[in-house]
Amino acid sequence: MSEARHDPDNPLVQRIADLGPWFHNLRLPSGVETAPGHFLGDYPQSKFESFAHVLPDDLEGCSVLDIGCNAGFYSFEMKRRGAGRVLGIDSDPRYLEQAGFAAAELGHADCEFRQMSVWQIAELGERFDLVIFMGVLYHLRHPLLALDLIREHVAGDRLLFQTMQRGSTDVMDVPADAPFHDPATDRPPTYFDDERYPRLHFIEREYAGDWTNWWAPNRACSEAMLRAAGFRIEQHPEEEVYLCRIADIPYDERGEAAVYPSKERAE
C-alpha cells in the first residue's frame, strides 16, 4: 500500500482533499487514491467487479453516455475498454470538477463531462451505443419518466442500470389484467398485499441521512419499470444491476413479449 496517498504534504493529496468529499475511490497513477477510507470499501471498484464480465472487453468505436457520472469511475472504465466518445453528465458541479481532475491524472482527457440533468438529455440530440444509469433512479422525483426519456432520446442499444433496492428479491407472476374485485371474495385482489408484487417504496423524508433518496423499489418493481419503459432485460449479474437492450415493446422476465402492447391504448 502506497504511503503517498496519506501524505498531507503531497500536493496531489492536498488537491484531492480540496476537491472532496469523494464518493468514487479512484486509483491514480501515482498510487494516490481519492477516497481510501470509503465507508463502502474500495467503491465502486468492488461493486464493478461483480458485474464487469457482462460488458464487452472491447468497446472500440462505441459511444457511451454516463448519466449521473459522479467523479467518472464508469466513464474511465469504459475508456479503458476502448470506447470512443464518452460523455459523462451530472447535475453537481463538484462531482464534475472531480471528474475533470481525475481525467487529466488518468490520461483520459478525451472524456467529456458536462453539467446536465437527466431531464435535459433530449438536448443532446444523439443516441449512444451504451447508456450507463447507475445509482440515479432512487434520487429522482419522477423515476419512470427518466427511464422513458432515456429510451426515447439517447439509448441506441444497451443500458447498464443499477438502483438501490429494498424489500423482497422474489418476483411474482403478475397477471396481465385482473378484476377490480376478486369474484370469490368480492374484495380487491390480494396480490397487492404480496411482498413479491412490484413495489416502489416512497421515502417522504430522509433515508440514511440523505434527503435526495426518494424511492426504494423492490426487485420486481425495478424489472417491471425497465420493461414498461421499453427495455429487455438480458442479464442480471448482481442483485441491483441489470444489462438491458432496447425493445420495441415491453418484455417479461423470461425475455418473451408481454401480452400488453402498451399502457396507451389506440383510439
Secondary structure, 3 states (H helix, E strand, C coil): CCCHHHCCCCHHHHHHHHHCCCCCCCECCCCCECCCCCCCCCCCHHHHCCCHHHCCCCCCCCCEEEECCCCCHHHHHHHHCCCCCEEEEECCHHHHHHHHHHHHHHCCCCCEEEECCHHHHHHHCCCEEEEEEECCHHHCCCHHHHHHHHHHHHEEEEEEEECCCCCCCCCCCCCCCCCCCECCCCECCHHHHCCCCCCEEECCCCECCECCCCEEECHHHHHHHHHHCCEEEEEEEECCEEEEEECCCCECCCCCECCCCCCCCCC
